[in-house]
Amino acid sequence: MVYIFAAHKGEVEHLIKKLSLGKRKTSFPFLQYEGEEILLTITGQGQINASVSVAATLQEEKAKKGDILLSLGSAAVILGKNRTASEELMGRWFWIQSLEQESTGRCFYPDLLYKLDFPEAGLLTGDKILERTSMGDGDSKEDTASEGYSDSKEDTVSKEFSGFEKLLLYDMESAAVFQATNFYLAPEDFFFLRCVTDFGVNPGEETDSFSSSSLSWKEKLQSLLQKEEEKVLRLIRFLQEKSKERRKEEEGELAFQQQLQSLSESLHCSFVMEKQLERLLRYALLQGISPEEIREYLERNFGRRNAGDDAGRDAVNGVKEEVLKGLGKDTDKQGRLTLIDKRAGKKALSSLKEWILSERTLQAKCDGSGDSLQSNRCSSGDSLQTHWGSSENILMNHYGCFGSTSPKGRHANRYPYQEHFQHIYVEEAILQSPDVERVLRKFPKAKVIPIKHYKDVFNRKKQGRLAQSRSSKLILAKKEGQRLYDGAVVCQDFSESHFCYTSLLMNCPFHCAYCYLQGMYPSSNLVMFLNLEDYFSDCRKWIAEKGSLYLCISYDTDLLAMEGIYPYVEEFARFLNQENALRIEVRTKAGGEGLWRKMQRLPLSSEGRKRMIFAFTLSPDEIIEEAEEGTARLSSRIFAIQKALEEGYLVRLCFDPMIYHPRWKELYGTLLQEVFEKIPMEQIHDCSLGSFRISESYLKAMGKALPHSPHTQFPYENTGGYYHYPKELMEEMEGFLYSRLLERLPKEKIFRWDNREADGVNEK
């Protein structure tokens, strides 16, 4: 549903007519109009009216994440010493990029993901009508808001919108609308549009234009609001289509949940078993295994009641068939286990899992030969229709892309996503720093938005990582507090006694489908910490206390991929030259000639290069293509490894994490063959290997953020709060790779993740 809010009916009266919205006749205390996927509410003037009406509407309608907010209305332009009243601005609609509540100083930030037809502006929400004399030229709010922007900023924007990035508007509702909506909806679905209708009022002028008795003023106001009416209508229609698409997704999810519940009852599942069944079914659907195929497998292998003619008669009479329930014996006449209790249900669940994960089943799907799975239809093939058949088309449409999350509706591309880093949020405390200027020069067309603290943007409620990943924003900040951390239990320490890592970035420029960062952070936006001297100071203190330090600087991101934006690795190389007791590891999935040139330019002595370890993650090309978006191809990574060895750096090969694929043995065998042929293994410092594993809390968050990913829905096993592949599969995958590496490397150079240590907690 698209929820539209406006303070006055006069601000949207023309839109009500154009959209053919009908007045809702209810006892609700606020005037409302409704149409297809739209509910428009008139809030009344002021923040109290706005917050009450928005909260009441969203609560009454049971609004939830996935619904959309559109706030429309008029606004005044705040005039400062750098701006004079201009008729050019009158009647222009602006997309609000940031909101500030004047009384509290709190700031709020909607996500700006799409390329809309509107220029952007900031907005201040006050408690009274804006008077032109209420803000002096010298200290106007506009001057404060625009402070810190480069003098050349206007030169980088289009002539049509030149200077509008500094524009600050004023209204009396928006901040309250944002705060009330934030309890229900996601910031990616907040759209605030304001039309410039004045520059404030002079003392003694009429303060409420919509209650004014002057007909000519009302007509003028309506004329201004309708000046760009088609642009506003286009956005509303776009939001309507998005709402329809999401409703279809909800129908698919509802169908899935109904079928899951029905099958769970048939298998006598406990709560834990039902969660396992849900993950298994989602994974099966994402791999192209249809509900019909699952039904047929269960019917072939497990007994039920009301079979044969009785089943057909019950179906005709509309009687719900009791499927998958036995006759009170362990097996039926055909030797199939009858499912009469939880014990039998566990066996069926285990058997179903084994079948779904079998190489034959998944390989058939990879080869496009799924029909072979349906060749053994049993005579009672319709017996599970009550569980799967009636909603199968909806369900398969819900999962039809098998991992694709992009809507395919005909209006989905009407507004394309903005390119990455088209908005850069900068903490006010570092706005004038040379490092910030250094980064901003890389993005001359980006819009710069000052913020008080990076968490104001990065830690907002109900953010959608998937949507944000299509148009990521850059946040420049200063890291306070702890900056050095002990390595996590799921990661290898390579027998280093003082193994630490540091986070210079939050999130990663690459988007690997299996990455735990998607469960660790609430946002897909990228935070860059630029106070490197503080990091260096912490390292010196550590070395002074402990005697040495092994530091991973690219532990939970890929710094080399960001080197062209800010030279983190180069700066740490300079620092490495100064600290003989320091060793640095840089892990990466980058590669190619560009990376080689960066390594050549690093200001390191030959001795220093022996203390900088480049750790390259290596995966089969099929895994790279399917799950490691934006990273270098295998051949490019191997090229970079060759050049790193030639330059005298230490190189670590990381076959970690190993990602399951129906043809994993073939893919990883081919990978090793190419590695052995092109890389002089005797020069390799060491290797690490381990299959995919992740903490329970991260996987849960990943499942919510990426519900249609096979990497989040795989039927993992849980040991000590960490998920991993089923034990037999895990040992087979790791054992295969370990034995092949032993052919080329001594055992001492191979570090293998061992989940048998630390009381069952996965550990590298």
ABEGO torsion letter per residue (X at the ends): XBBBBBABAAAAAAAAAAAGBBBBBBABABBBBBBBGBBBBBAEBEAAAAAAAAAAAAAAAGBBBGBBBBBBEBBBBBBBAABBBBAAABGBBBBBABBBBAAAGBBBBBBBABBBABBBBBBBBBABBBBAAABBAAABAAAAAABGBBAAAAAABBAAABGAAABBBBBAAAAAAAAAAAAABBAAABBBBBBBABAEBBBGBBABAAABABAAAAAAAAAAAAAAAAAAAAAAAAAAAAAAAAAAAAAAAAAAAAAAAAAAAAAGBBAAAAAAAAAAAAAAAAAGBBAAAAAAAAAAABBBBGBEAAAAAAAAAGBBBBBGBBAGBABBAAGBBBBABAAAAAAAAAAAAAAAABAAAAAAAAAGAAAAAAABBBAAAAAAAAAAAAAAAAAAAAAAAGGBABBABAAAAABBBBBBGABBBBBAAAAABAAAAAAAAABAABBBBBBABAAAAAABBGBBAAAAAABBBBBBBBBBEBABBBBBAABBAGGBABBBBBBABBEBABBBAABAAAAABABABBBBBABAAAAAAAAAAAAAAAGBBBBBAAAABBAAAAAAABBAAAAAAAAAAABAABBBBBBBABBEAAAAAAAAABBBBAAAAAABBBBBBBBBAAAAAAABBGBBBAAAAAAAAAAAAAAGBBBBBBBOBBBBBAAAAAAAAAAAAAAAAABBAAABABBBBBBBBBBAAAAAAAAAABAABAAAABBBBBBGGBBBBBAAAAAAAAAAAAAAAAAABBAAABBBBBAABGGGBBBX
